């Protein structure tokens, strides 16, 4: 058993001050109670704990190219998402499983440093460099699970069904490591990935479709209807205007329109980006109870556009956050970017709808936590709860802004004025995996990452 004494922990109803949390050897909370601050000294965690952040969308290998696609030389052919994609292909074609693991381990350690305790890994680099399946179909996925285990965070591995090069188009050679040509081949990959998850007690599985353009639409419908029904279902959708135009040409419908008309969605569905929506699509997603996964730093970096958050919230829509290409890794920045984008186009400041007495910070944390957990197949909606793991991001109570904030302003102080220097600890499954900005295995993780970058010669 381990006992932690916090200055406070955040619950759905607000802050509990001077709180003791006890966990068993598996990191499961066995007791939450209050303590007299005058009787606690040496073992006090001098911080305020919020639920560990849920990273609902990650492509781990892309961390190796973070910051490398920002040279836009020449103006006759302006760079865009499709140009960036070519650079991504070249990286994906070069790495082996050991290099994938080194990159993912570095990334996950940095996620943990910023307070993430769980990641949904949208994984599509499946095969060897020639496009041939490994003997272990989940070889590359196993590297990602191993990385999460080394760091100590939870991972939801989402092996991705990637079949086409575009609507009605054969895949191109640069996509050869991604491709499962048939539903049967994808289901075999899914089964192998599920088996690989047994290697790590904090790993689980989800279904993933790359995109409407990446899989024959009726195969998407078949997977949704006849595939496993008790795990999350993730899909990129309507990220770029071009793919909406191509969808209309191929299907006579927009991507989200087609999904709503064809598939009976519910809250196990997670639509990534969904940037460009009509009012009817906004209402349809919200009514279906499906979730949207928003990745503001990547969406901004790629020039995707701004999701219509206000209209979506007005219809009761639920959303989570992810870091996607990992150009940014701070969940507080993701939440701020999401809010500020709406403020810039609405010229108003109360763009996060809230049932928490107008507390935008509390609303943001609640939405990102509860919907983010659903992306991991965790339907627990209580922030900290007996019987659930202790996953927490702990903010330094001696930090000037936090120390002087009243309890009613504490959540918004963290969300809107917090940064990584204020993050005291990250706790995952009852263990302190990050303290004072460093993962417990940071040095060896960093050395392996540097070695891999030298091998790949990509930076």
KARA-V371367 format. One record per residue. N is the residue number from 1. RES is the residue in three letters. PSI is psi in radians with two decimals (NA if undefined). BURIAL is I if it has 9 or more other ideal C-beta (glycine too) atoms within 8 Angstrom, else O. Layout:
# KARA-V371367
{{N,RES,PSI,BURIAL} {N,RES,PSI,BURIAL}}
This chain:
# KARA-V371367
{{1,UNK,2.51,O} {2,UNK,2.53,O} {3,UNK,2.29,I} {4,UNK,2.36,I} {5,UNK,2.04,I} {6,UNK,2.63,I} {7,UNK,-0.51,I} {8,UNK,2.70,I} {9,UNK,2.55,I} {10,UNK,2.16,I} {11,UNK,2.95,I} {12,UNK,-0.49,O} {13,UNK,-0.05,O} {14,UNK,-2.92,O} {15,UNK,2.38,I} {16,UNK,2.04,I} {17,UNK,2.66,O} {18,UNK,1.18,I} {19,UNK,2.36,I} {20,UNK,2.30,I} {21,UNK,2.16,I} {22,UNK,2.37,I} {23,UNK,2.67,I} {24,UNK,-3.02,I} {25,UNK,-0.31,O} {26,UNK,0.01,O} {27,UNK,0.23,I} {28,UNK,2.34,I} {29,UNK,2.21,I} {30,UNK,-0.29,O} {31,UNK,2.45,O} {32,UNK,2.15,I} {33,UNK,2.99,O} {34,UNK,2.79,O} {35,UNK,2.81,I} {36,UNK,1.97,O} {37,UNK,-0.35,O} {38,UNK,-0.24,O} {39,UNK,-0.08,O} {40,UNK,2.30,I} {41,UNK,-1.24,O} {42,UNK,-0.65,O} {43,UNK,0.35,O} {44,UNK,2.23,I} {45,UNK,1.90,I} {46,UNK,1.25,O} {47,UNK,2.93,I} {48,UNK,2.23,I} {49,UNK,2.25,I} {50,UNK,2.83,I} {51,UNK,2.50,I} {52,UNK,2.41,I} {53,UNK,2.57,I} {54,UNK,2.03,I} {55,UNK,1.75,I} {56,UNK,0.03,I} {57,UNK,1.99,I} {58,UNK,2.39,I} {59,UNK,1.64,I} {60,UNK,-0.73,I} {61,UNK,-0.45,I} {62,UNK,-0.22,I} {63,UNK,-0.52,I} {64,UNK,-0.32,I} {65,UNK,0.17,I} {66,UNK,2.17,I} {67,UNK,-0.01,O} {68,UNK,-0.04,O} {69,UNK,0.56,O} {70,UNK,0.19,O} {71,UNK,1.91,O} {72,UNK,1.38,O} {73,UNK,2.22,O} {74,UNK,2.61,O} {75,UNK,-0.12,O} {76,UNK,-0.42,O} {77,UNK,1.36,O} {78,UNK,2.46,O} {79,UNK,2.61,O} {80,UNK,-2.96,O} {81,UNK,-0.70,I} {82,UNK,-0.54,O} {83,UNK,-0.73,I} {84,UNK,-0.67,I} {85,UNK,-0.63,O} {86,UNK,-0.69,I} {87,UNK,-0.66,I} {88,UNK,-0.73,I} {89,UNK,-0.77,I} {90,UNK,-0.65,I} {91,UNK,-0.81,I} {92,UNK,-0.54,I} {93,UNK,-0.25,I} {94,UNK,-0.50,O} {95,UNK,2.61,I} {96,UNK,3.05,O} {97,UNK,-0.66,I} {98,UNK,-0.68,O} {99,UNK,-0.68,I} {100,UNK,-0.77,I} {101,UNK,-0.73,I} {102,UNK,-0.73,I} {103,UNK,-0.82,I} {104,UNK,-0.64,I} {105,UNK,-0.73,I} {106,UNK,-0.80,I} {107,UNK,-0.85,I} {108,UNK,-0.59,I} {109,UNK,-0.68,I} {110,UNK,-0.65,I} {111,UNK,-0.83,I} {112,UNK,-0.66,I} {113,UNK,-0.55,I} {114,UNK,0.07,I} {115,UNK,0.02,I} {116,UNK,2.36,I} {117,UNK,-0.13,I} {118,UNK,2.54,I} {119,UNK,2.42,I} {120,UNK,1.91,I} {121,UNK,1.83,I} {122,UNK,1.57,I} {123,UNK,2.09,I} {124,UNK,0.10,I} {125,UNK,1.51,I} {126,UNK,-0.70,I} {127,UNK,3.09,I} {128,UNK,-3.13,O} {129,UNK,-0.32,O} {130,UNK,-0.02,O} {131,UNK,0.20,I} {132,UNK,2.32,O} {133,UNK,2.44,O} {134,UNK,2.78,I} {135,UNK,-0.78,O} {136,UNK,1.88,O} {137,UNK,-0.46,I} {138,UNK,0.50,I} {139,UNK,-0.87,I} {140,UNK,-0.68,I} {141,UNK,-0.64,I} {142,UNK,-0.59,I} {143,UNK,-0.65,I} {144,UNK,-0.70,I} {145,UNK,-0.75,I} {146,UNK,-0.69,I} {147,UNK,-0.79,I} {148,UNK,-0.67,I} {149,UNK,-0.74,I} {150,UNK,-0.74,I} {151,UNK,-0.61,I} {152,UNK,0.18,I} {153,UNK,2.84,I} {154,UNK,2.58,I} {155,UNK,2.33,I} {156,UNK,1.87,I} {157,UNK,2.19,I} {158,UNK,1.51,I} {159,UNK,2.27,I} {160,UNK,2.31,I} {161,UNK,1.96,I} {162,UNK,2.04,I} {163,UNK,-0.55,I} {164,UNK,2.84,I} {165,UNK,0.00,O} {166,UNK,3.07,O} {167,UNK,2.02,I} {168,UNK,0.23,O} {169,UNK,2.51,O} {170,UNK,2.65,O} {171,UNK,2.61,I} {172,UNK,2.90,O} {173,UNK,-0.49,O} {174,UNK,-0.22,O} {175,UNK,0.19,I} {176,UNK,-0.43,I} {177,UNK,-0.15,I} {178,UNK,-0.33,I} {179,UNK,2.26,I} {180,UNK,1.90,I} {181,UNK,-0.43,O} {182,UNK,2.88,O} {183,UNK,-0.73,I} {184,UNK,-0.76,O} {185,UNK,-0.64,I} {186,UNK,-0.76,I} {187,UNK,-0.58,I} {188,UNK,-0.72,I} {189,UNK,-0.75,I} {190,UNK,-0.76,I} {191,UNK,-0.74,O} {192,UNK,-0.66,I} {193,UNK,-0.68,I} {194,UNK,-0.72,I} {195,UNK,-0.70,O} {196,UNK,-0.53,I} {197,UNK,-0.34,I} {198,UNK,-0.27,O} {199,UNK,-0.41,I} {200,UNK,2.20,I} {201,UNK,-0.34,O} {202,UNK,0.48,I} {203,UNK,2.49,I} {204,UNK,-3.11,I} {205,UNK,2.68,I} {206,UNK,2.84,I} {207,UNK,2.49,I} {208,UNK,2.32,I} {209,UNK,2.24,I} {210,UNK,-0.90,I} {211,UNK,2.96,I} {212,UNK,-0.61,I} {213,UNK,-0.34,I} {214,UNK,-0.19,I} {215,UNK,2.44,I} {216,UNK,2.17,O} {217,UNK,-0.74,I} {218,UNK,-0.42,O} {219,UNK,-0.59,I} {220,UNK,-0.80,I} {221,UNK,-0.72,I} {222,UNK,-0.74,I} {223,UNK,-0.75,I} {224,UNK,-0.65,I} {225,UNK,-0.61,O} {226,UNK,-0.13,O} {227,UNK,3.13,I} {228,UNK,2.36,O} {229,UNK,-0.05,O} {230,UNK,0.30,O} {231,UNK,2.78,I} {232,UNK,2.76,I} {233,UNK,1.99,I} {234,UNK,2.52,I} {235,UNK,2.35,I} {236,UNK,2.40,I} {237,UNK,2.41,I} {238,UNK,0.84,I} {239,UNK,-0.71,I} {240,UNK,2.52,I} {241,UNK,-0.65,O} {242,UNK,-0.71,O} {243,UNK,-0.46,I} {244,UNK,-0.76,I} {245,UNK,-0.73,O} {246,UNK,-0.63,I} {247,UNK,-0.74,I} {248,UNK,-0.69,I} {249,UNK,-0.67,O} {250,UNK,-0.67,O} {251,UNK,-0.14,O} {252,UNK,0.36,O} {253,UNK,2.69,I} {254,UNK,2.75,I} {255,UNK,-0.89,I} {256,UNK,-0.65,I} {257,UNK,-0.79,I} {258,UNK,-0.77,I} {259,UNK,-0.80,I} {260,UNK,-0.61,I} {261,UNK,-0.36,O} {262,UNK,-0.57,O} {263,UNK,2.36,I} {264,UNK,1.64,O} {265,UNK,2.76,I} {266,UNK,-2.85,O} {267,UNK,0.12,O} {268,UNK,-0.10,I} {269,UNK,2.40,I} {270,UNK,1.94,I} {271,UNK,1.94,I} {272,UNK,2.26,I} {273,UNK,-1.23,I} {274,UNK,0.70,I} {275,UNK,-0.77,I} {276,UNK,1.78,O} {277,UNK,2.59,I} {278,UNK,2.91,O} {279,UNK,-0.66,O} {280,UNK,-0.69,O} {281,UNK,-0.70,I} {282,UNK,-0.86,I} {283,UNK,-0.68,I} {284,UNK,-0.75,I} {285,UNK,-0.84,I} {286,UNK,-0.76,I} {287,UNK,-0.60,O} {288,UNK,-0.29,I} {289,UNK,0.07,I} {290,UNK,2.75,I} {291,UNK,2.66,I} {292,UNK,2.39,I} {293,UNK,2.05,I} {294,UNK,2.40,I} {295,UNK,1.27,I} {296,UNK,-0.70,I} {297,UNK,-0.73,I} {298,UNK,-0.75,I} {299,UNK,-0.64,I} {300,UNK,-0.74,I} {301,UNK,-0.65,I} {302,UNK,-0.07,I} {303,UNK,0.54,O} {304,UNK,-0.81,I} {305,UNK,-3.14,O} {306,UNK,2.22,I} {307,UNK,2.48,I} {308,UNK,1.20,O} {309,UNK,-0.76,I} {310,UNK,-0.84,I} {311,UNK,-0.66,I} {312,UNK,-0.75,I} {313,UNK,-0.66,I} {314,UNK,-0.46,O} {315,UNK,0.09,I} {316,UNK,0.30,O} {317,UNK,2.54,I} {318,UNK,2.55,I} {319,UNK,2.77,I} {320,UNK,3.14,I} {321,UNK,2.70,I} {322,UNK,2.92,I} {323,UNK,-0.08,I} {324,UNK,-1.78,I} {325,UNK,-0.06,I} {326,UNK,0.53,I} {327,UNK,-0.39,I} {328,UNK,2.58,I} {329,UNK,0.01,I} {330,UNK,2.03,I} {331,UNK,-0.51,I} {332,UNK,-0.68,I} {333,UNK,-0.66,I} {334,UNK,-0.79,I} {335,UNK,-0.66,I} {336,UNK,-0.79,I} {337,UNK,-0.72,I} {338,UNK,-0.80,I} {339,UNK,-0.82,I} {340,UNK,-0.55,O} {341,UNK,-0.71,I} {342,UNK,-0.66,I} {343,UNK,-0.67,I} {344,UNK,-0.56,O} {345,UNK,-0.27,O} {346,UNK,-0.34,O} {347,UNK,0.48,O} {348,UNK,2.88,O} {349,UNK,-0.23,O} {350,UNK,1.01,O} {351,UNK,-0.33,I} {352,UNK,2.04,I} {353,UNK,2.62,O} {354,UNK,2.39,I} {355,UNK,0.18,O} {356,UNK,0.95,O} {357,UNK,0.72,O} {358,UNK,0.23,O} {359,UNK,1.68,I} {360,UNK,-0.66,I} {361,UNK,-0.78,I} {362,UNK,-0.72,I} {363,UNK,-0.78,I} {364,UNK,-0.76,I} {365,UNK,-0.70,I} {366,UNK,-0.80,I} {367,UNK,-0.85,I} {368,UNK,-0.58,I} {369,UNK,-0.93,I} {370,UNK,-0.84,I} {371,UNK,-0.61,I} {372,UNK,-0.72,I} {373,UNK,-0.67,I} {374,UNK,-0.58,I} {375,UNK,-0.39,I} {376,UNK,0.14,I} {377,UNK,0.58,I} {378,UNK,1.92,O} {379,UNK,0.32,O} {380,UNK,2.12,O} {381,UNK,-0.02,O} {382,UNK,2.32,O} {383,UNK,-1.08,I} {384,UNK,2.23,I} {385,UNK,2.38,I} {386,UNK,2.32,O} {387,UNK,-0.14,O} {388,UNK,2.74,I} {389,UNK,2.63,I} {390,UNK,1.74,I} {391,UNK,2.09,I} {392,UNK,2.56,I} {393,UNK,2.14,I} {394,UNK,2.20,I} {395,UNK,2.38,I} {396,UNK,2.04,I} {397,UNK,-0.22,I} {398,UNK,-0.12,O} {399,UNK,2.40,I} {400,UNK,-0.86,O} {401,UNK,-0.66,I} {402,UNK,-0.73,I} {403,UNK,-0.62,O} {404,UNK,-0.05,O} {405,UNK,2.40,I} {406,UNK,2.79,O} {407,UNK,-0.68,I} {408,UNK,-0.40,O} {409,UNK,0.06,O} {410,UNK,-0.77,I} {411,UNK,-0.80,I} {412,UNK,-0.50,I} {413,UNK,-0.76,I} {414,UNK,-0.85,I} {415,UNK,-0.76,I} {416,UNK,-0.33,I} {417,UNK,-0.01,O} {418,UNK,2.67,I} {419,UNK,3.12,O} {420,UNK,-0.41,O} {421,UNK,-0.35,O} {422,UNK,-0.15,I} {423,UNK,2.00,I} {424,UNK,-0.81,I} {425,UNK,2.73,I} {426,UNK,2.25,I} {427,UNK,2.19,I} {428,UNK,2.16,I} {429,UNK,0.76,I} {430,UNK,-0.02,I} {431,UNK,2.50,O} {432,UNK,1.76,O} {433,UNK,-0.40,I} {434,UNK,2.30,I} {435,UNK,2.26,O} {436,UNK,0.77,O} {437,UNK,0.14,O} {438,UNK,2.31,O} {439,UNK,2.61,I} {440,UNK,-0.41,O} {441,UNK,0.50,I} {442,UNK,-0.78,I} {443,UNK,-0.83,O} {444,UNK,-0.63,O} {445,UNK,-0.78,I} {446,UNK,-0.74,I} {447,UNK,-0.72,O} {448,UNK,-0.64,I} {449,UNK,-0.80,I} {450,UNK,-0.75,O} {451,UNK,-0.75,I} {452,UNK,-0.72,I} {453,UNK,-0.60,I} {454,UNK,-0.65,O} {455,UNK,-0.76,O} {456,UNK,-0.40,I} {457,UNK,0.71,O} {458,UNK,-0.24,I} {459,UNK,NA,O}}
